[in-house]
Amino acid sequence: MTDSAPQPASTPPPSRAVGVMIVGLFILLFLMVLALAYLYERAARRRFAAAQPNPAAALQNLRAREAQMLDHYGYVERDKGIARIPIERAMELEARRPWHKDFPTTASSP
């Protein structure tokens, strides 16, 4: 028989305590993600509100400018002689333009 020194008994940590710690860490992580999402959303709302205090009026203004550009004559670059024409007039001109060299330039009525 050999004499050997007794090995110290190592006791594993209680499994219940480890389980509680893991669950607690997941809950903490989840709460941190919720808090960060809330803070980000709040900051985004503040930036948007500061950038555009009245979105309904801004949209109405945009639509009025678009209608003005589509329905009236005007210059795009006056120095270069580039102008825009109303959309209705552009469609009339485009309808008269021949698509192929053999097409008649004016519409004939039956």
Secondary structure, DSSP 8 states (H G I E B T S, - for coil): --------------HHHHHHHHHHHHHHHHHHHHHHHHHHHHHHHHHHHHH-S-HHHHHHHHHHHHHHHHHS-EEEETTTTEEE--HHHHHHHHHHS-SSTTS-SS----
